[in-house]
Amino acid sequence: MTLTSLAIALSGAGVLVTGALAALFLRDPVAGMAQTTHRLEKLPEVMADRYVGMVVLALAATLYGDLKVIAVLFAVFAYTGFHDAWIYARGGFPIAKHVSAGVAGLIVAIVAMKAMGQGA
């Protein structure tokens, strides 16, 4: 096995573990919190490091300059914004900021996809 194939295999394992946790949180958020040992009172600090991670991903995609990477990353950001808006809407909370974030991510993803279609 080459280092490249090992890296891809390990990445795939990460997809499986993260996907399982995502499914758990979607099905039963309380069980997800317990399984991951997250603490509700630490959520603001956890969100801060998640946003730092998102900035690093966006910066890396921007500097790397690959339109496919940019399109996928910002489509995921759009999903996150829209899903958060849906969660807050169900609770009767304001959603404008989350919808705006979703729209912004969607715009970047669409522009990147259109640019791919033009050959750059």
A tleap script that builds the chain and sets N, CA, C and O, in Angstrom:
source leaprc.protein.ff14SB
mol = sequence {
  NMET THR LEU THR SER LEU ALA ILE ALA LEU
  SER GLY ALA GLY VAL LEU VAL THR GLY ALA
  LEU ALA ALA LEU PHE LEU ARG ASP PRO VAL
  ALA GLY MET ALA GLN THR THR HIE ARG LEU
  GLU LYS LEU PRO GLU VAL MET ALA ASP ARG
  TYR VAL GLY MET VAL VAL LEU ALA LEU ALA
  ALA THR LEU TYR GLY ASP LEU LYS VAL ILE
  ALA VAL LEU PHE ALA VAL PHE ALA TYR THR
  GLY PHE HIE ASP ALA TRP ILE TYR ALA ARG
  GLY GLY PHE PRO ILE ALA LYS HIE VAL SER
  ALA GLY VAL ALA GLY LEU ILE VAL ALA ILE
  VAL ALA MET LYS ALA MET GLY GLN GLY CALA
}
set mol.1.N position { 0.851 -1.171 0.000 }
set mol.1.CA position { 0.000 0.000 0.000 }
set mol.1.C position { 0.905 1.244 0.000 }
set mol.1.O position { 1.859 1.336 0.772 }
set mol.2.N position { 0.584 2.180 -0.871 }
set mol.2.CA position { 1.353 3.419 -0.924 }
set mol.2.C position { 0.847 4.381 0.138 }
set mol.2.O position { -0.235 4.194 0.694 }
set mol.3.N position { 1.630 5.400 0.414 }
set mol.3.CA position { 1.176 6.421 1.356 }
set mol.3.C position { -0.069 7.132 0.836 }
set mol.3.O position { -0.938 7.518 1.619 }
set mol.4.N position { -0.158 7.304 -0.476 }
set mol.4.CA position { -1.349 7.933 -1.060 }
set mol.4.C position { -2.588 7.090 -0.802 }
set mol.4.O position { -3.616 7.611 -0.369 }
set mol.5.N position { -2.497 5.793 -1.064 }
set mol.5.CA position { -3.665 4.937 -0.845 }
set mol.5.C position { -3.987 4.828 0.645 }
set mol.5.O position { -5.156 4.730 1.018 }
set mol.6.N position { -2.969 4.842 1.495 }
set mol.6.CA position { -3.210 4.830 2.934 }
set mol.6.C position { -3.923 6.103 3.373 }
set mol.6.O position { -4.872 6.047 4.154 }
set mol.7.N position { -3.469 7.250 2.873 }
set mol.7.CA position { -4.118 8.523 3.218 }
set mol.7.C position { -5.573 8.521 2.786 }
set mol.7.O position { -6.440 8.995 3.521 }
set mol.8.N position { -5.853 7.990 1.594 }
set mol.8.CA position { -7.227 7.935 1.099 }
set mol.8.C position { -8.059 6.972 1.945 }
set mol.8.O position { -9.211 7.264 2.267 }
set mol.9.N position { -7.484 5.837 2.299 }
set mol.9.CA position { -8.198 4.876 3.150 }
set mol.9.C position { -8.507 5.473 4.520 }
set mol.9.O position { -9.614 5.314 5.035 }
set mol.10.N position { -7.537 6.153 5.103 }
set mol.10.CA position { -7.765 6.785 6.409 }
set mol.10.C position { -8.808 7.889 6.305 }
set mol.10.O position { -9.630 8.065 7.204 }
set mol.11.N position { -8.771 8.626 5.210 }
set mol.11.CA position { -9.785 9.652 4.977 }
set mol.11.C position { -11.172 9.010 4.885 }
set mol.11.O position { -12.142 9.528 5.439 }
set mol.12.N position { -11.253 7.888 4.186 }
set mol.12.CA position { -12.520 7.168 4.095 }
set mol.12.C position { -13.011 6.695 5.451 }
set mol.12.O position { -14.208 6.738 5.733 }
set mol.13.N position { -12.085 6.242 6.294 }
set mol.13.CA position { -12.461 5.845 7.649 }
set mol.13.C position { -13.007 7.043 8.423 }
set mol.13.O position { -13.966 6.921 9.185 }
set mol.14.N position { -12.387 8.192 8.218 }
set mol.14.CA position { -12.891 9.414 8.854 }
set mol.14.C position { -14.293 9.763 8.385 }
set mol.14.O position { -15.121 10.230 9.167 }
set mol.15.N position { -14.553 9.534 7.102 }
set mol.15.CA position { -15.896 9.757 6.556 }
set mol.15.C position { -16.902 8.851 7.264 }
set mol.15.O position { -17.986 9.297 7.640 }
set mol.16.N position { -16.545 7.588 7.444 }
set mol.16.CA position { -17.460 6.640 8.084 }
set mol.16.C position { -17.750 7.018 9.531 }
set mol.16.O position { -18.906 7.011 9.954 }
set mol.17.N position { -16.719 7.344 10.285 }
set mol.17.CA position { -16.909 7.703 11.698 }
set mol.17.C position { -17.709 8.993 11.816 }
set mol.17.O position { -18.666 9.068 12.587 }
set mol.18.N position { -17.320 9.995 11.059 }
set mol.18.CA position { -18.031 11.277 11.119 }
set mol.18.C position { -19.465 11.122 10.630 }
set mol.18.O position { -20.384 11.716 11.194 }
set mol.19.N position { -19.658 10.323 9.584 }
set mol.19.CA position { -21.009 10.075 9.081 }
set mol.19.C position { -21.884 9.390 10.115 }
set mol.19.O position { -23.060 9.724 10.260 }
set mol.20.N position { -21.315 8.435 10.834 }
set mol.20.CA position { -22.074 7.752 11.890 }
set mol.20.C position { -22.471 8.739 12.987 }
set mol.20.O position { -23.594 8.698 13.490 }
set mol.21.N position { -21.550 9.617 13.350 }
set mol.21.CA position { -21.879 10.614 14.374 }
set mol.21.C position { -22.936 11.596 13.860 }
set mol.21.O position { -23.839 11.987 14.600 }
set mol.22.N position { -22.821 11.988 12.599 }
set mol.22.CA position { -23.821 12.888 12.022 }
set mol.22.C position { -25.200 12.235 12.061 }
set mol.22.O position { -26.184 12.872 12.437 }
set mol.23.N position { -25.269 10.964 11.672 }
set mol.23.CA position { -26.550 10.243 11.692 }
set mol.23.C position { -27.102 10.161 13.111 }
set mol.23.O position { -28.300 10.341 13.329 }
set mol.24.N position { -26.230 9.889 14.069 }
set mol.24.CA position { -26.662 9.818 15.466 }
set mol.24.C position { -27.222 11.153 15.935 }
set mol.24.O position { -28.291 11.198 16.544 }
set mol.25.N position { -26.505 12.244 15.654 }
set mol.25.CA position { -26.979 13.565 16.066 }
set mol.25.C position { -28.296 13.933 15.379 }
set mol.25.O position { -29.165 14.551 15.995 }
set mol.26.N position { -28.445 13.556 14.109 }
set mol.26.CA position { -29.697 13.850 13.401 }
set mol.26.C position { -30.859 13.054 13.990 }
set mol.26.O position { -31.969 13.571 14.112 }
set mol.27.N position { -30.605 11.808 14.354 }
set mol.27.CA position { -31.642 10.935 14.896 }
set mol.27.C position { -31.975 11.267 16.347 }
set mol.27.O position { -33.144 11.301 16.731 }
set mol.28.N position { -30.932 11.514 17.158 }
set mol.28.CA position { -31.125 11.723 18.597 }
set mol.28.C position { -30.011 12.629 19.124 }
set mol.28.O position { -28.969 12.138 19.559 }
set mol.29.N position { -30.224 13.949 19.088 }
set mol.29.CA position { -29.169 14.881 19.513 }
set mol.29.C position { -28.673 14.647 20.943 }
set mol.29.O position { -27.489 14.835 21.223 }
set mol.30.N position { -29.553 14.247 21.833 }
set mol.30.CA position { -29.132 13.995 23.222 }
set mol.30.C position { -28.162 12.815 23.264 }
set mol.30.O position { -27.140 12.873 23.948 }
set mol.31.N position { -28.478 11.759 22.540 }
set mol.31.CA position { -27.572 10.603 22.481 }
set mol.31.C position { -26.260 10.988 21.799 }
set mol.31.O position { -25.192 10.513 22.185 }
set mol.32.N position { -26.344 11.845 20.793 }
set mol.32.CA position { -25.130 12.317 20.126 }
set mol.32.C position { -24.229 13.075 21.078 }
set mol.32.O position { -23.014 12.881 21.091 }
set mol.33.N position { -24.835 13.942 21.877 }
set mol.33.CA position { -24.055 14.693 22.866 }
set mol.33.C position { -23.397 13.739 23.857 }
set mol.33.O position { -22.235 13.922 24.219 }
set mol.34.N position { -24.127 12.735 24.291 }
set mol.34.CA position { -23.579 11.776 25.251 }
set mol.34.C position { -22.462 10.941 24.610 }
set mol.34.O position { -21.411 10.740 25.219 }
set mol.35.N position { -22.688 10.460 23.392 }
set mol.35.CA position { -21.691 9.626 22.704 }
set mol.35.C position { -20.382 10.381 22.493 }
set mol.35.O position { -19.301 9.810 22.639 }
set mol.36.N position { -20.479 11.653 22.151 }
set mol.36.CA position { -19.279 12.443 21.861 }
set mol.36.C position { -18.715 13.126 23.100 }
set mol.36.O position { -17.675 13.781 23.031 }
set mol.37.N position { -19.384 12.979 24.215 }
set mol.37.CA position { -19.043 13.611 25.502 }
set mol.37.C position { -18.982 15.129 25.412 }
set mol.37.O position { -18.250 15.776 26.161 }
set mol.38.N position { -19.764 15.697 24.479 }
set mol.38.CA position { -19.885 17.158 24.441 }
set mol.38.C position { -20.730 17.617 25.617 }
set mol.38.O position { -21.607 16.895 26.092 }
set mol.39.N position { -20.456 18.815 26.073 }
set mol.39.CA position { -21.188 19.409 27.193 }
set mol.39.C position { -21.910 20.648 26.693 }
set mol.39.O position { -21.299 21.509 26.060 }
set mol.40.N position { -23.202 20.747 26.970 }
set mol.40.CA position { -24.020 21.863 26.498 }
set mol.40.C position { -23.446 23.208 26.934 }
set mol.40.O position { -23.471 24.172 26.169 }
set mol.41.N position { -22.931 23.274 28.159 }
set mol.41.CA position { -22.397 24.538 28.666 }
set mol.41.C position { -21.112 24.956 27.938 }
set mol.41.O position { -20.711 26.117 28.007 }
set mol.42.N position { -20.481 24.028 27.255 }
set mol.42.CA position { -19.258 24.334 26.502 }
set mol.42.C position { -19.540 24.631 25.025 }
set mol.42.O position { -18.615 24.886 24.254 }
set mol.43.N position { -20.817 24.599 24.633 }
set mol.43.CA position { -21.169 24.793 23.229 }
set mol.43.C position { -20.640 26.103 22.640 }
set mol.43.O position { -20.171 26.090 21.502 }
set mol.44.N position { -20.690 27.230 23.351 }
set mol.44.CA position { -20.126 28.458 22.752 }
set mol.44.C position { -18.632 28.331 22.429 }
set mol.44.O position { -18.184 28.820 21.392 }
set mol.45.N position { -17.877 27.693 23.286 }
set mol.45.CA position { -16.450 27.502 23.017 }
set mol.45.C position { -16.235 26.517 21.860 }
set mol.45.O position { -15.339 26.702 21.036 }
set mol.46.N position { -17.058 25.483 21.810 }
set mol.46.CA position { -16.972 24.511 20.721 }
set mol.46.C position { -17.295 25.202 19.398 }
set mol.46.O position { -16.628 24.961 18.392 }
set mol.47.N position { -18.311 26.057 19.398 }
set mol.47.CA position { -18.672 26.783 18.172 }
set mol.47.C position { -17.522 27.686 17.732 }
set mol.47.O position { -17.278 27.834 16.534 }
set mol.48.N position { -16.824 28.280 18.670 }
set mol.48.CA position { -15.689 29.144 18.318 }
set mol.48.C position { -14.630 28.338 17.573 }
set mol.48.O position { -14.117 28.792 16.551 }
set mol.49.N position { -14.292 27.138 18.076 }
set mol.49.CA position { -13.262 26.377 17.365 }
set mol.49.C position { -13.795 25.838 16.040 }
set mol.49.O position { -13.019 25.661 15.101 }
set mol.50.N position { -15.089 25.576 15.938 }
set mol.50.CA position { -15.658 25.158 14.648 }
set mol.50.C position { -15.533 26.284 13.617 }
set mol.50.O position { -15.191 26.036 12.461 }
set mol.51.N position { -15.810 27.514 14.038 }
set mol.51.CA position { -15.682 28.644 13.110 }
set mol.51.C position { -14.225 28.856 12.704 }
set mol.51.O position { -13.952 29.181 11.549 }
set mol.52.N position { -13.303 28.680 13.621 }
set mol.52.CA position { -11.882 28.768 13.256 }
set mol.52.C position { -11.562 27.700 12.213 }
set mol.52.O position { -10.884 27.982 11.225 }
set mol.53.N position { -12.038 26.494 12.423 }
set mol.53.CA position { -11.824 25.423 11.460 }
set mol.53.C position { -12.413 25.756 10.098 }
set mol.53.O position { -11.796 25.474 9.071 }
set mol.54.N position { -13.598 26.351 10.077 }
set mol.54.CA position { -14.221 26.735 8.812 }
set mol.54.C position { -13.402 27.814 8.104 }
set mol.54.O position { -13.268 27.793 6.880 }
set mol.55.N position { -12.858 28.749 8.870 }
set mol.55.CA position { -12.008 29.793 8.271 }
set mol.55.C position { -10.771 29.163 7.644 }
set mol.55.O position { -10.390 29.519 6.528 }
set mol.56.N position { -10.143 28.231 8.352 }
set mol.56.CA position { -8.945 27.577 7.823 }
set mol.56.C position { -9.288 26.801 6.545 }
set mol.56.O position { -8.534 26.851 5.573 }
set mol.57.N position { -10.404 26.095 6.541 }
set mol.57.CA position { -10.819 25.379 5.331 }
set mol.57.C position { -11.071 26.332 4.165 }
set mol.57.O position { -10.628 26.082 3.044 }
set mol.58.N position { -11.780 27.416 4.435 }
set mol.58.CA position { -12.077 28.392 3.376 }
set mol.58.C position { -10.799 29.048 2.868 }
set mol.58.O position { -10.639 29.246 1.664 }
set mol.59.N position { -9.894 29.382 3.772 }
set mol.59.CA position { -8.622 29.986 3.372 }
set mol.59.C position { -7.809 29.006 2.526 }
set mol.59.O position { -7.252 29.381 1.494 }
set mol.60.N position { -7.744 27.760 2.966 }
set mol.60.CA position { -6.989 26.748 2.215 }
set mol.60.C position { -7.590 26.548 0.824 }
set mol.60.O position { -6.857 26.470 -0.162 }
set mol.61.N position { -8.915 26.464 0.740 }
set mol.61.CA position { -9.561 26.293 -0.570 }
set mol.61.C position { -9.292 27.492 -1.464 }
set mol.61.O position { -9.036 27.341 -2.659 }
set mol.62.N position { -9.350 28.676 -0.886 }
set mol.62.CA position { -9.117 29.899 -1.651 }
set mol.62.C position { -7.676 29.948 -2.159 }
set mol.62.O position { -7.442 30.233 -3.334 }
set mol.63.N position { -6.722 29.675 -1.288 }
set mol.63.CA position { -5.316 29.711 -1.689 }
set mol.63.C position { -4.975 28.588 -2.674 }
set mol.63.O position { -4.167 28.782 -3.583 }
set mol.64.N position { -5.590 27.420 -2.493 }
set mol.64.CA position { -5.360 26.295 -3.397 }
set mol.64.C position { -5.940 26.609 -4.776 }
set mol.64.O position { -5.368 26.235 -5.800 }
set mol.65.N position { -7.072 27.294 -4.790 }
set mol.65.CA position { -7.646 27.788 -6.036 }
set mol.65.C position { -8.327 26.759 -6.911 }
set mol.65.O position { -8.583 27.039 -8.082 }
set mol.66.N position { -8.630 25.589 -6.400 }
set mol.66.CA position { -9.317 24.571 -7.188 }
set mol.66.C position { -10.827 24.816 -7.099 }
set mol.66.O position { -11.407 24.782 -6.014 }
set mol.67.N position { -11.448 25.062 -8.242 }
set mol.67.CA position { -12.870 25.396 -8.258 }
set mol.67.C position { -13.745 24.278 -7.715 }
set mol.67.O position { -14.779 24.551 -7.106 }
set mol.68.N position { -13.350 23.012 -7.921 }
set mol.68.CA position { -14.139 21.890 -7.386 }
set mol.68.C position { -14.134 21.919 -5.861 }
set mol.68.O position { -15.168 21.722 -5.222 }
set mol.69.N position { -12.975 22.164 -5.295 }
set mol.69.CA position { -12.859 22.223 -3.833 }
set mol.69.C position { -13.679 23.395 -3.298 }
set mol.69.O position { -14.401 23.251 -2.311 }
set mol.70.N position { -13.569 24.540 -3.942 }
set mol.70.CA position { -14.325 25.724 -3.517 }
set mol.70.C position { -15.828 25.458 -3.625 }
set mol.70.O position { -16.579 25.784 -2.706 }
set mol.71.N position { -16.268 24.874 -4.728 }
set mol.71.CA position { -17.697 24.608 -4.924 }
set mol.71.C position { -18.242 23.670 -3.854 }
set mol.71.O position { -19.298 23.928 -3.277 }
set mol.72.N position { -17.523 22.582 -3.590 }
set mol.72.CA position { -18.003 21.619 -2.588 }
set mol.72.C position { -17.990 22.241 -1.196 }
set mol.72.O position { -18.961 22.121 -0.448 }
set mol.73.N position { -16.898 22.902 -0.852 }
set mol.73.CA position { -16.794 23.490 0.486 }
set mol.73.C position { -17.914 24.499 0.734 }
set mol.73.O position { -18.565 24.460 1.777 }
set mol.74.N position { -18.136 25.394 -0.213 }
set mol.74.CA position { -19.146 26.418 0.004 }
set mol.74.C position { -20.566 25.884 -0.143 }
set mol.74.O position { -21.500 26.469 0.403 }
set mol.75.N position { -20.746 24.781 -0.873 }
set mol.75.CA position { -22.052 24.114 -0.874 }
set mol.75.C position { -22.336 23.539 0.514 }
set mol.75.O position { -23.468 23.583 0.994 }
set mol.76.N position { -21.301 23.002 1.146 }
set mol.76.CA position { -21.453 22.494 2.515 }
set mol.76.C position { -21.750 23.653 3.469 }
set mol.76.O position { -22.609 23.531 4.342 }
set mol.77.N position { -21.052 24.766 3.308 }
set mol.77.CA position { -21.347 25.938 4.137 }
set mol.77.C position { -22.798 26.395 3.929 }
set mol.77.O position { -23.475 26.772 4.885 }
set mol.78.N position { -23.270 26.359 2.677 }
set mol.78.CA position { -24.660 26.739 2.389 }
set mol.78.C position { -25.621 25.793 3.107 }
set mol.78.O position { -26.577 26.230 3.746 }
set mol.79.N position { -25.354 24.495 2.994 }
set mol.79.CA position { -26.190 23.510 3.689 }
set mol.79.C position { -26.251 23.814 5.186 }
set mol.79.O position { -27.324 23.798 5.789 }
set mol.80.N position { -25.095 24.088 5.771 }
set mol.80.CA position { -25.040 24.362 7.206 }
set mol.80.C position { -25.891 25.576 7.563 }
set mol.80.O position { -26.658 25.540 8.525 }
set mol.81.N position { -25.755 26.646 6.791 }
set mol.81.CA position { -26.551 27.843 7.052 }
set mol.81.C position { -28.045 27.577 6.944 }
set mol.81.O position { -28.821 27.979 7.811 }
set mol.82.N position { -28.442 26.895 5.868 }
set mol.82.CA position { -29.866 26.606 5.670 }
set mol.82.C position { -30.400 25.625 6.708 }
set mol.82.O position { -31.529 25.773 7.177 }
set mol.83.N position { -29.600 24.627 7.071 }
set mol.83.CA position { -30.054 23.670 8.081 }
set mol.83.C position { -30.194 24.353 9.442 }
set mol.83.O position { -31.161 24.107 10.163 }
set mol.84.N position { -29.241 25.203 9.792 }
set mol.84.CA position { -29.358 25.951 11.044 }
set mol.84.C position { -30.612 26.822 11.022 }
set mol.84.O position { -31.321 26.915 12.025 }
set mol.85.N position { -30.890 27.460 9.884 }
set mol.85.CA position { -32.099 28.294 9.767 }
set mol.85.C position { -33.344 27.445 9.997 }
set mol.85.O position { -34.270 27.870 10.688 }
set mol.86.N position { -33.367 26.251 9.423 }
set mol.86.CA position { -34.513 25.361 9.585 }
set mol.86.C position { -34.698 24.969 11.052 }
set mol.86.O position { -35.816 24.954 11.566 }
set mol.87.N position { -33.579 24.652 11.719 }
set mol.87.CA position { -33.639 24.299 13.143 }
set mol.87.C position { -34.217 25.452 13.957 }
set mol.87.O position { -35.108 25.255 14.783 }
set mol.88.N position { -33.703 26.657 13.718 }
set mol.88.CA position { -34.178 27.811 14.476 }
set mol.88.C position { -35.608 28.183 14.112 }
set mol.88.O position { -36.370 28.608 14.981 }
set mol.89.N position { -35.988 28.033 12.854 }
set mol.89.CA position { -37.365 28.331 12.446 }
set mol.89.C position { -38.351 27.420 13.168 }
set mol.89.O position { -39.411 27.869 13.606 }
set mol.90.N position { -38.003 26.137 13.293 }
set mol.90.CA position { -38.880 25.199 14.012 }
set mol.90.C position { -39.060 25.605 15.464 }
set mol.90.O position { -40.098 25.324 16.062 }
set mol.91.N position { -38.060 26.264 16.036 }
set mol.91.CA position { -38.147 26.715 17.426 }
set mol.91.C position { -38.736 28.103 17.568 }
set mol.91.O position { -38.877 28.609 18.682 }
set mol.92.N position { -39.086 28.731 16.440 }
set mol.92.CA position { -39.675 30.060 16.482 }
set mol.92.C position { -38.660 31.181 16.679 }
set mol.92.O position { -39.021 32.276 17.110 }
set mol.93.N position { -37.394 30.912 16.367 }
set mol.93.CA position { -36.340 31.903 16.547 }
set mol.93.C position { -36.025 32.601 15.226 }
set mol.93.O position { -36.377 32.091 14.162 }
set mol.94.N position { -35.368 33.757 15.279 }
set mol.94.CA position { -34.989 34.457 14.042 }
set mol.94.C position { -34.054 33.602 13.185 }
set mol.94.O position { -33.214 32.863 13.700 }
set mol.95.N position { -34.219 33.718 11.870 }
set mol.95.CA position { -33.432 32.889 10.956 }
set mol.95.C position { -32.660 33.701 9.922 }
set mol.95.O position { -31.887 33.126 9.155 }
set mol.96.N position { -32.842 35.002 9.878 }
set mol.96.CA position { -32.283 35.813 8.788 }
set mol.96.C position { -30.767 35.648 8.638 }
set mol.96.O position { -30.272 35.523 7.517 }
set mol.97.N position { -30.039 35.645 9.728 }
set mol.97.CA position { -28.580 35.535 9.633 }
set mol.97.C position { -28.157 34.186 9.078 }
set mol.97.O position { -27.203 34.104 8.304 }
set mol.98.N position { -28.863 33.121 9.468 }
set mol.98.CA position { -28.513 31.795 8.968 }
set mol.98.C position { -28.906 31.635 7.498 }
set mol.98.O position { -28.177 31.021 6.720 }
set mol.99.N position { -30.056 32.187 7.126 }
set mol.99.CA position { -30.450 32.147 5.718 }
set mol.99.C position { -29.451 32.947 4.889 }
set mol.99.O position { -29.063 32.518 3.802 }
set mol.100.N position { -29.036 34.099 5.390 }
set mol.100.CA position { -28.047 34.916 4.671 }
set mol.100.C position { -26.732 34.162 4.489 }
set mol.100.O position { -26.116 34.233 3.426 }
set mol.101.N position { -26.310 33.450 5.511 }
set mol.101.CA position { -25.085 32.653 5.407 }
set mol.101.C position { -25.265 31.547 4.374 }
set mol.101.O position { -24.357 31.278 3.588 }
set mol.102.N position { -26.424 30.908 4.371 }
set mol.102.CA position { -26.703 29.873 3.390 }
set mol.102.C position { -26.693 30.414 1.974 }
set mol.102.O position { -26.128 29.796 1.071 }
set mol.103.N position { -27.316 31.564 1.778 }
set mol.103.CA position { -27.345 32.188 0.449 }
set mol.103.C position { -25.931 32.566 0.007 }
set mol.103.O position { -25.559 32.345 -1.145 }
set mol.104.N position { -25.153 33.129 0.912 }
set mol.104.CA position { -23.776 33.517 0.565 }
set mol.104.C position { -22.963 32.297 0.138 }
set mol.104.O position { -22.258 32.349 -0.869 }
set mol.105.N position { -23.053 31.204 0.889 }
set mol.105.CA position { -22.348 29.984 0.526 }
set mol.105.C position { -22.823 29.439 -0.812 }
set mol.105.O position { -22.023 28.973 -1.622 }
set mol.106.N position { -24.125 29.500 -1.036 }
set mol.106.CA position { -24.694 29.014 -2.294 }
set mol.106.C position { -24.207 29.840 -3.477 }
set mol.106.O position { -23.922 29.291 -4.542 }
set mol.107.N position { -24.112 31.145 -3.302 }
set mol.107.CA position { -23.617 32.012 -4.376 }
set mol.107.C position { -22.184 31.625 -4.751 }
set mol.107.O position { -21.860 31.486 -5.931 }
set mol.108.N position { -21.334 31.455 -3.742 }
set mol.108.CA position { -19.945 31.072 -4.020 }
set mol.108.C position { -19.908 29.729 -4.747 }
set mol.108.O position { -19.181 29.575 -5.728 }
set mol.109.N position { -20.684 28.761 -4.273 }
set mol.109.CA position { -20.696 27.429 -4.897 }
set mol.109.C position { -21.180 27.505 -6.347 }
set mol.109.O position { -20.600 26.871 -7.228 }
set mol.110.N position { -22.225 28.268 -6.592 }
set mol.110.CA position { -22.764 28.381 -7.952 }
set mol.110.C position { -21.773 29.073 -8.876 }
set mol.110.O position { -21.564 28.632 -10.006 }
set mol.111.N position { -21.164 30.148 -8.408 }
set mol.111.CA position { -20.174 30.851 -9.236 }
set mol.111.C position { -19.007 29.925 -9.565 }
set mol.111.O position { -18.529 29.909 -10.699 }
set mol.112.N position { -18.545 29.152 -8.580 }
set mol.112.CA position { -17.438 28.223 -8.821 }
set mol.112.C position { -17.851 27.155 -9.833 }
set mol.112.O position { -17.059 26.795 -10.704 }
set mol.113.N position { -19.079 26.646 -9.730 }
set mol.113.CA position { -19.546 25.628 -10.672 }
set mol.113.C position { -19.695 26.201 -12.086 }
set mol.113.O position { -19.343 25.549 -13.069 }
set mol.114.N position { -20.213 27.412 -12.173 }
set mol.114.CA position { -20.326 28.061 -13.485 }
set mol.114.C position { -18.951 28.298 -14.091 }
set mol.114.O position { -18.763 28.123 -15.294 }
set mol.115.N position { -17.991 28.695 -13.265 }
set mol.115.CA position { -16.631 28.906 -13.750 }
set mol.115.C position { -16.034 27.599 -14.264 }
set mol.115.O position { -15.311 27.599 -15.261 }
set mol.116.N position { -16.329 26.489 -13.595 }
set mol.116.CA position { -15.846 25.181 -14.063 }
set mol.116.C position { -16.439 24.865 -15.431 }
set mol.116.O position { -15.768 24.299 -16.294 }
set mol.117.N position { -17.691 25.232 -15.617 }
set mol.117.CA position { -18.347 24.978 -16.890 }
set mol.117.C position { -17.781 25.810 -18.034 }
set mol.117.O position { -17.884 25.429 -19.200 }
set mol.118.N position { -17.192 26.929 -17.698 }
set mol.118.CA position { -16.571 27.808 -18.719 }
set mol.118.C position { -15.116 27.450 -18.984 }
set mol.118.O position { -14.475 28.031 -19.859 }
set mol.119.N position { -14.606 26.501 -18.232 }
set mol.119.CA position { -13.196 26.133 -18.389 }
set mol.119.C position { -12.269 27.089 -17.686 }
set mol.119.O position { -11.090 27.170 -18.031 }
set mol.120.N position { -12.772 27.819 -16.702 }
set mol.120.CA position { -12.034 28.746 -15.835 }
set mol.120.C position { -12.401 30.106 -16.236 }
set mol.120.O position { -11.912 31.075 -15.655 }
savepdb mol mol.pdb
quit
